[in-house]
Amino acid sequence: MDHNSLYNHYNDIIKFYSKKVEYQIALETLDYYFDFIEDMLVNVNNFLVLITTFKETYKDIPFDDEDSIFIFFSKYLNTIKTTQHMDLSIILNNSKNTIYSIRKCVEVLNMADAMTLFRKLKDDLILFVYFLRLGNIVSDDYDTLDKLEKWNNHVQNAYDWVNNSMKNLYSSKVLNLLLKDKQLKKLDKKVNLFSNLFKLNKRLNNFTHSNGMYYITRHNPIYLEKETISTLSYFITEFDKVFSYLFTIVLYFAPQYMASPDYQDHIEMGMDPPEDCQYWVSTYWNRFIKEKVLKVDSQLRDFLKENTCMNIE
């Protein structure tokens, strides 16, 4: 049997849509983000985070002299219950692979499967943000017994994930933790970041669970051109939103990801780095902010300029 002939139907679909603008933009969008994550993996030296549970609540000690600093860190170390390193590049590599799978679905207009995989990608990136946040602990996270218990429960989710036993971690729980950050809460009021992610989650769930005829890939998208084009347009818009929203949060917690390699390159070559070059932003990040973030909402760019030390254009 000629296996290629089995799939001639899909070749017809590709040929029909190949010159449609929305189809071209959808594929270009996926290529862009595949390349974007690849750039991150190549240029960011360290995706390790350290996450910790505690035996006691945080207690503030004023730093009056060197002895008080030593006392603070000694007491801090004594309050640690467990600690774990996590390499978040694992999630990014997985996300890159998912984007490739989504692209193969979009190529043949299998949009139901593309949307289902989009939901997986979004959830994986939210997980990336979640673990990054757990690696950025602040004193307010565990300065009462109630907060201490909740914090340790969050960190336990990360331990369970590493040990392949995490269950029932809903994105709403992660987003609620993020909303406890005062700056992110202000940003959400301006751009409806979290509510837009919740809305998208509800829409993508319909595709994931086949909640109606509209949410499955019917026999031939050639005869459903208007509906398919509409779905492609929605897909493109929401893809840009997810990356712009979530990577704005990523850069808020880890602005060092944006850093240009100039500083490190000069150090490794035994040369004095140009003044303040540690605040320069890598080309691919500036491109992402200009071409994607600004298109979604300029207030996201403004937020990063106000809340990181990096020289964002």
C-alpha positions as a LaTeX table, in Angstrom:
\begin{tabular}{lrrr}
\hline
Residue & $x$ (\AA) & $y$ (\AA) & $z$ (\AA) \\
\hline
Met1 & 0.00 & 0.00 & 0.00 \\
Asp2 & 1.21 & 3.49 & $-0.86$ \\
His3 & 1.06 & 5.21 & 2.52 \\
Asn4 & 1.48 & 8.64 & 0.95 \\
Ser5 & $-1.78$ & 8.23 & $-0.94$ \\
Leu6 & $-3.59$ & 7.73 & 2.37 \\
Tyr7 & $-2.88$ & 11.35 & 3.25 \\
Asn8 & $-3.62$ & 13.06 & $-0.08$ \\
His9 & $-6.63$ & 14.69 & 1.55 \\
Tyr10 & $-4.31$ & 16.68 & 3.81 \\
Asn11 & $-2.17$ & 17.76 & 0.87 \\
Asp12 & $-5.31$ & 19.22 & $-0.69$ \\
Ile13 & $-6.01$ & 21.15 & 2.52 \\
Ile14 & $-2.47$ & 22.53 & 2.62 \\
Lys15 & $-2.68$ & 23.57 & $-1.03$ \\
Phe16 & $-6.05$ & 25.28 & $-0.50$ \\
Tyr17 & $-4.94$ & 27.32 & 2.54 \\
Ser18 & $-1.29$ & 27.94 & 1.62 \\
Lys19 & $-2.02$ & 31.41 & 0.21 \\
Lys20 & $-4.47$ & 32.46 & 2.92 \\
Val21 & $-2.97$ & 35.27 & 4.99 \\
Glu22 & $-4.23$ & 33.92 & 8.33 \\
Tyr23 & $-2.79$ & 30.50 & 7.60 \\
Gln24 & 0.61 & 31.97 & 6.76 \\
Ile25 & 0.62 & 34.19 & 9.86 \\
Ala26 & $-0.33$ & 31.26 & 12.11 \\
Leu27 & 2.61 & 29.20 & 10.86 \\
Glu28 & 4.97 & 32.20 & 11.06 \\
Thr29 & 3.80 & 32.82 & 14.64 \\
Leu30 & 4.61 & 29.26 & 15.66 \\
Asp31 & 8.01 & 29.46 & 13.94 \\
Tyr32 & 8.72 & 32.71 & 15.77 \\
Tyr33 & 8.04 & 31.25 & 19.21 \\
Phe34 & 9.91 & 28.03 & 18.47 \\
Asp35 & 12.94 & 30.16 & 17.57 \\
Phe36 & 12.34 & 32.43 & 20.57 \\
Ile37 & 12.51 & 29.55 & 23.06 \\
Glu38 & 15.54 & 28.15 & 21.23 \\
Asp39 & 17.24 & 31.55 & 21.68 \\
Met40 & 16.44 & 31.46 & 25.38 \\
Leu41 & 17.89 & 27.99 & 25.79 \\
Val42 & 21.09 & 28.99 & 23.96 \\
Asn43 & 21.62 & 32.42 & 25.56 \\
Val44 & 20.47 & 32.07 & 29.17 \\
Asn45 & 23.24 & 30.40 & 31.15 \\
Asn46 & 21.28 & 29.23 & 34.15 \\
Phe47 & 17.67 & 28.12 & 34.57 \\
Leu48 & 18.24 & 26.60 & 38.02 \\
Val49 & 15.99 & 27.71 & 40.88 \\
Leu50 & 16.25 & 26.78 & 44.55 \\
Ile51 & 12.94 & 26.15 & 46.31 \\
Thr52 & 12.64 & 25.78 & 50.06 \\
Thr53 & 10.20 & 24.80 & 52.81 \\
Phe54 & 10.56 & 26.17 & 56.33 \\
Lys55 & 10.04 & 24.94 & 59.89 \\
Glu56 & 9.33 & 28.39 & 61.32 \\
Thr57 & 7.91 & 31.72 & 60.26 \\
Tyr58 & 10.18 & 34.52 & 59.08 \\
Lys59 & 11.35 & 36.89 & 61.80 \\
Asp60 & 12.93 & 40.18 & 60.90 \\
Ile61 & 16.33 & 41.08 & 62.37 \\
Pro62 & 17.78 & 44.56 & 61.77 \\
Phe63 & 21.21 & 44.64 & 60.11 \\
Asp64 & 23.17 & 46.96 & 62.40 \\
Asp65 & 26.60 & 45.41 & 61.93 \\
Glu66 & 28.41 & 42.34 & 60.59 \\
Asp67 & 27.46 & 40.30 & 63.65 \\
Ser68 & 23.74 & 40.90 & 63.10 \\
Ile69 & 24.07 & 39.78 & 59.46 \\
Phe70 & 25.77 & 36.57 & 60.62 \\
Ile71 & 23.04 & 36.01 & 63.24 \\
Phe72 & 20.32 & 36.56 & 60.63 \\
Phe73 & 21.74 & 34.02 & 58.19 \\
Ser74 & 22.41 & 31.50 & 60.94 \\
Lys75 & 18.80 & 31.73 & 62.09 \\
Tyr76 & 17.58 & 31.63 & 58.49 \\
Leu77 & 19.49 & 28.42 & 57.81 \\
Asn78 & 18.14 & 26.86 & 61.00 \\
Thr79 & 14.55 & 27.52 & 59.87 \\
Ile80 & 15.00 & 25.62 & 56.59 \\
Lys81 & 13.12 & 22.34 & 56.48 \\
Thr82 & 13.87 & 21.08 & 52.96 \\
Thr83 & 15.45 & 22.48 & 49.83 \\
Gln84 & 15.51 & 21.41 & 46.18 \\
His85 & 17.19 & 22.60 & 42.97 \\
Met86 & 15.07 & 22.57 & 39.82 \\
Asp87 & 16.26 & 23.03 & 36.24 \\
Leu88 & 13.49 & 24.93 & 34.46 \\
Ser89 & 15.11 & 24.44 & 31.05 \\
Ile90 & 13.36 & 21.04 & 31.06 \\
Ile91 & 10.00 & 22.82 & 30.77 \\
Leu92 & 11.24 & 25.12 & 28.01 \\
Asn93 & 12.57 & 22.21 & 25.97 \\
Asn94 & 9.23 & 20.47 & 26.36 \\
Ser95 & 7.40 & 23.65 & 25.33 \\
Lys96 & 9.51 & 23.90 & 22.19 \\
Asn97 & 8.55 & 20.33 & 21.28 \\
Thr98 & 4.88 & 21.12 & 21.91 \\
Ile99 & 5.07 & 24.12 & 19.57 \\
Tyr100 & 6.42 & 21.81 & 16.88 \\
Ser101 & 3.48 & 19.44 & 17.41 \\
Ile102 & 1.04 & 22.36 & 17.26 \\
Arg103 & 2.60 & 23.47 & 13.99 \\
Lys104 & 2.07 & 20.06 & 12.42 \\
Cys105 & $-1.61$ & 20.22 & 13.43 \\
Val106 & $-2.05$ & 23.76 & 12.08 \\
Glu107 & $-0.41$ & 22.80 & 8.78 \\
Val108 & $-3.35$ & 20.51 & 7.98 \\
Leu109 & $-5.93$ & 22.70 & 9.77 \\
Asn110 & $-6.50$ & 20.15 & 12.53 \\
Met111 & $-7.42$ & 23.05 & 14.80 \\
Ala112 & $-9.12$ & 21.03 & 17.52 \\
Asp113 & $-5.89$ & 19.17 & 18.25 \\
Ala114 & $-3.88$ & 22.38 & 17.85 \\
Met115 & $-6.06$ & 24.10 & 20.46 \\
Thr116 & $-5.78$ & 21.11 & 22.80 \\
Leu117 & $-2.00$ & 21.25 & 22.55 \\
Phe118 & $-2.15$ & 25.03 & 22.98 \\
Arg119 & $-3.86$ & 24.46 & 26.32 \\
Lys120 & $-1.04$ & 22.05 & 27.29 \\
Leu121 & 1.59 & 24.60 & 26.25 \\
Lys122 & $-0.10$ & 27.37 & 28.24 \\
Asp123 & $-0.32$ & 25.17 & 31.34 \\
Asp124 & 3.34 & 24.16 & 31.01 \\
Leu125 & 4.43 & 27.79 & 30.75 \\
Ile126 & 2.29 & 28.66 & 33.77 \\
Leu127 & 4.12 & 25.85 & 35.58 \\
Phe128 & 7.41 & 27.46 & 34.55 \\
Val129 & 6.25 & 30.78 & 36.03 \\
Tyr130 & 5.02 & 29.00 & 39.18 \\
Phe131 & 8.34 & 27.31 & 39.89 \\
Leu132 & 10.22 & 30.50 & 39.08 \\
Arg133 & 8.06 & 32.33 & 41.62 \\
Leu134 & 8.76 & 29.64 & 44.23 \\
Gly135 & 12.46 & 30.27 & 43.66 \\
Asn136 & 11.95 & 33.99 & 44.41 \\
Ile137 & 10.86 & 33.79 & 48.04 \\
Val138 & 10.38 & 37.00 & 50.03 \\
Ser139 & 9.84 & 37.49 & 53.75 \\
Asp140 & 6.10 & 38.12 & 53.30 \\
Asp141 & 5.69 & 34.60 & 51.96 \\
Tyr142 & 6.04 & 32.94 & 55.37 \\
Asp143 & 5.89 & 35.58 & 58.11 \\
Thr144 & 2.74 & 34.09 & 59.71 \\
Leu145 & 1.82 & 30.49 & 60.51 \\
Asp146 & $-0.98$ & 30.53 & 57.93 \\
Lys147 & 1.35 & 31.83 & 55.21 \\
Leu148 & 4.02 & 29.33 & 56.24 \\
Glu149 & 1.63 & 26.41 & 55.81 \\
Lys150 & 0.44 & 27.66 & 52.42 \\
Trp151 & 3.98 & 28.31 & 51.23 \\
Asn152 & 5.15 & 24.84 & 52.21 \\
Asn153 & 2.16 & 23.36 & 50.38 \\
His154 & 3.11 & 25.25 & 47.23 \\
Val155 & 6.70 & 24.03 & 47.45 \\
Gln156 & 5.46 & 20.49 & 48.04 \\
Asn157 & 3.77 & 20.73 & 44.62 \\
Ala158 & 7.19 & 21.38 & 43.10 \\
Tyr159 & 8.74 & 18.44 & 44.97 \\
Asp160 & 5.90 & 16.22 & 43.80 \\
Trp161 & 6.42 & 17.39 & 40.22 \\
Val162 & 10.11 & 16.47 & 40.37 \\
Asn163 & 9.12 & 13.03 & 41.70 \\
Asn164 & 6.36 & 12.54 & 39.09 \\
Ser165 & 3.60 & 12.52 & 41.70 \\
Met166 & 1.99 & 15.97 & 41.43 \\
Lys167 & $-1.82$ & 15.91 & 41.37 \\
Asn168 & $-4.62$ & 18.43 & 41.06 \\
Leu169 & $-2.57$ & 21.58 & 40.64 \\
Tyr170 & $-4.98$ & 23.88 & 38.83 \\
Ser171 & $-3.77$ & 26.97 & 37.00 \\
Ser172 & $-6.18$ & 29.04 & 39.12 \\
Lys173 & $-4.16$ & 28.13 & 42.23 \\
Val174 & $-0.97$ & 29.30 & 40.55 \\
Leu175 & $-2.51$ & 32.54 & 39.31 \\
Asn176 & $-3.92$ & 33.27 & 42.76 \\
Leu177 & $-0.42$ & 32.94 & 44.23 \\
Leu178 & 0.93 & 35.34 & 41.62 \\
Leu179 & $-1.83$ & 37.83 & 42.41 \\
Lys180 & $-0.49$ & 38.13 & 45.95 \\
Asp181 & 2.39 & 40.12 & 44.50 \\
Lys182 & 1.49 & 43.81 & 44.78 \\
Gln183 & 3.11 & 44.84 & 41.49 \\
Leu184 & 1.47 & 42.01 & 39.54 \\
Lys185 & $-1.85$ & 42.87 & 41.13 \\
Lys186 & $-1.49$ & 46.46 & 39.89 \\
Leu187 & $-0.58$ & 45.21 & 36.43 \\
Asp188 & $-3.61$ & 42.93 & 36.38 \\
Lys189 & $-5.91$ & 45.86 & 37.12 \\
Lys190 & $-4.47$ & 47.71 & 34.12 \\
Val191 & $-4.41$ & 44.94 & 31.50 \\
Asn192 & $-6.73$ & 42.21 & 32.89 \\
Leu193 & $-3.85$ & 39.77 & 32.53 \\
Phe194 & $-5.14$ & 37.02 & 34.80 \\
Ser195 & $-8.80$ & 37.30 & 33.86 \\
Asn196 & $-7.82$ & 37.00 & 30.17 \\
Leu197 & $-5.85$ & 33.85 & 30.95 \\
Phe198 & $-8.86$ & 32.42 & 32.82 \\
Lys199 & $-11.12$ & 33.18 & 29.83 \\
Leu200 & $-8.71$ & 31.49 & 27.45 \\
Asn201 & $-8.53$ & 28.46 & 29.71 \\
Lys202 & $-12.31$ & 28.08 & 29.54 \\
Arg203 & $-12.31$ & 28.33 & 25.74 \\
Leu204 & $-9.46$ & 25.86 & 25.29 \\
Asn205 & $-11.16$ & 23.41 & 27.64 \\
Asn206 & $-14.00$ & 23.19 & 25.12 \\
Phe207 & $-11.56$ & 21.92 & 22.51 \\
Thr208 & $-9.81$ & 19.61 & 24.97 \\
His209 & $-13.06$ & 17.95 & 26.01 \\
Ser210 & $-14.86$ & 18.18 & 22.62 \\
Asn211 & $-17.71$ & 20.17 & 24.15 \\
Gly212 & $-19.65$ & 20.51 & 20.90 \\
Met213 & $-19.45$ & 20.12 & 17.13 \\
Tyr214 & $-17.62$ & 23.43 & 16.79 \\
Tyr215 & $-14.80$ & 22.14 & 18.99 \\
Ile216 & $-13.84$ & 19.10 & 16.93 \\
Thr217 & $-12.12$ & 18.94 & 13.56 \\
Arg218 & $-14.81$ & 18.04 & 11.09 \\
His219 & $-14.26$ & 16.15 & 7.85 \\
Asn220 & $-12.99$ & 18.86 & 5.52 \\
Pro221 & $-11.96$ & 22.41 & 6.52 \\
Ile222 & $-11.97$ & 23.37 & 2.83 \\
Tyr223 & $-15.79$ & 23.49 & 3.04 \\
Leu224 & $-15.63$ & 25.41 & 6.33 \\
Glu225 & $-13.32$ & 28.17 & 5.17 \\
Lys226 & $-14.93$ & 31.10 & 6.98 \\
Glu227 & $-15.10$ & 29.23 & 10.29 \\
Thr228 & $-11.54$ & 27.95 & 9.93 \\
Ile229 & $-10.14$ & 31.41 & 9.14 \\
Ser230 & $-11.92$ & 32.78 & 12.21 \\
Thr231 & $-10.38$ & 30.06 & 14.38 \\
Leu232 & $-6.92$ & 30.77 & 12.95 \\
Ser233 & $-7.28$ & 34.49 & 13.74 \\
Tyr234 & $-8.33$ & 33.71 & 17.30 \\
Phe235 & $-5.45$ & 31.26 & 17.67 \\
Ile236 & $-2.86$ & 33.85 & 16.53 \\
Thr237 & $-4.20$ & 36.55 & 18.87 \\
Glu238 & $-4.34$ & 34.29 & 21.92 \\
Phe239 & $-0.91$ & 32.77 & 21.25 \\
Asp240 & 0.65 & 36.24 & 21.32 \\
Lys241 & $-1.27$ & 37.09 & 24.49 \\
Val242 & $-0.14$ & 33.98 & 26.36 \\
Phe243 & 3.52 & 34.55 & 25.56 \\
Ser244 & 3.36 & 38.30 & 26.24 \\
Tyr245 & 1.52 & 37.90 & 29.53 \\
Leu246 & 3.52 & 34.99 & 30.91 \\
Phe247 & 6.95 & 36.15 & 29.79 \\
Thr248 & 6.30 & 39.60 & 31.22 \\
Ile249 & 5.91 & 37.82 & 34.56 \\
Val250 & 8.98 & 35.67 & 33.86 \\
Leu251 & 11.11 & 38.77 & 33.25 \\
Tyr252 & 9.71 & 40.46 & 36.34 \\
Phe253 & 10.95 & 37.55 & 38.47 \\
Ala254 & 14.12 & 36.89 & 36.45 \\
Pro255 & 15.25 & 40.06 & 34.61 \\
Gln256 & 18.70 & 38.47 & 34.21 \\
Tyr257 & 17.20 & 36.30 & 31.46 \\
Met258 & 17.15 & 39.41 & 29.27 \\
Ala259 & 20.84 & 40.17 & 29.71 \\
Ser260 & 23.00 & 40.63 & 26.65 \\
Pro261 & 26.02 & 38.28 & 26.53 \\
Asp262 & 28.41 & 41.27 & 26.22 \\
Tyr263 & 29.25 & 41.46 & 29.93 \\
Gln264 & 30.04 & 37.75 & 30.26 \\
Asp265 & 31.92 & 37.69 & 26.95 \\
His266 & 34.24 & 40.50 & 28.07 \\
Ile267 & 34.88 & 38.83 & 31.44 \\
Glu268 & 35.73 & 35.50 & 29.80 \\
Met269 & 38.18 & 37.21 & 27.43 \\
Gly270 & 39.86 & 39.04 & 30.32 \\
Met271 & 38.63 & 42.43 & 29.13 \\
Asp272 & 36.91 & 45.21 & 31.04 \\
Pro273 & 33.19 & 45.21 & 30.15 \\
Pro274 & 31.70 & 48.46 & 28.83 \\
Glu275 & 30.14 & 50.56 & 31.56 \\
Asp276 & 26.66 & 49.34 & 32.61 \\
Cys277 & 26.60 & 46.68 & 29.88 \\
Gln278 & 25.19 & 44.23 & 32.45 \\
Tyr279 & 21.92 & 46.10 & 31.93 \\
Trp280 & 21.90 & 45.72 & 28.15 \\
Val281 & 19.12 & 43.60 & 26.70 \\
Ser282 & 19.69 & 40.76 & 24.22 \\
Thr283 & 18.52 & 41.42 & 20.67 \\
Tyr284 & 15.94 & 38.65 & 20.64 \\
Trp285 & 14.30 & 39.99 & 23.82 \\
Asn286 & 14.09 & 43.52 & 22.42 \\
Arg287 & 12.57 & 42.05 & 19.28 \\
Phe288 & 10.03 & 40.09 & 21.33 \\
Ile289 & 9.05 & 43.18 & 23.30 \\
Lys290 & 8.74 & 45.34 & 20.16 \\
Glu291 & 6.97 & 42.85 & 17.91 \\
Lys292 & 4.82 & 40.94 & 20.38 \\
Val293 & 4.49 & 42.56 & 23.80 \\
Leu294 & 3.77 & 46.05 & 22.47 \\
Lys295 & 1.19 & 44.64 & 20.08 \\
Val296 & $-0.67$ & 42.95 & 22.96 \\
Asp297 & $-0.49$ & 45.90 & 25.38 \\
Ser298 & 2.15 & 48.64 & 25.73 \\
Gln299 & 1.53 & 48.68 & 29.48 \\
Leu300 & 3.31 & 45.32 & 29.71 \\
Arg301 & 6.48 & 46.94 & 28.35 \\
Asp302 & 6.03 & 49.90 & 30.70 \\
Phe303 & 5.69 & 47.49 & 33.63 \\
Leu304 & 9.00 & 45.83 & 32.77 \\
Lys305 & 10.77 & 49.16 & 32.38 \\
Glu306 & 9.50 & 50.27 & 35.78 \\
Asn307 & 10.10 & 47.02 & 37.65 \\
Thr308 & 13.41 & 45.74 & 36.28 \\
Cys309 & 16.85 & 47.32 & 36.08 \\
Met310 & 17.33 & 46.40 & 32.40 \\
Asn311 & 17.65 & 48.97 & 29.59 \\
Ile312 & 14.58 & 47.99 & 27.61 \\
Glu313 & 14.14 & 49.96 & 24.39 \\
\hline
\end{tabular}
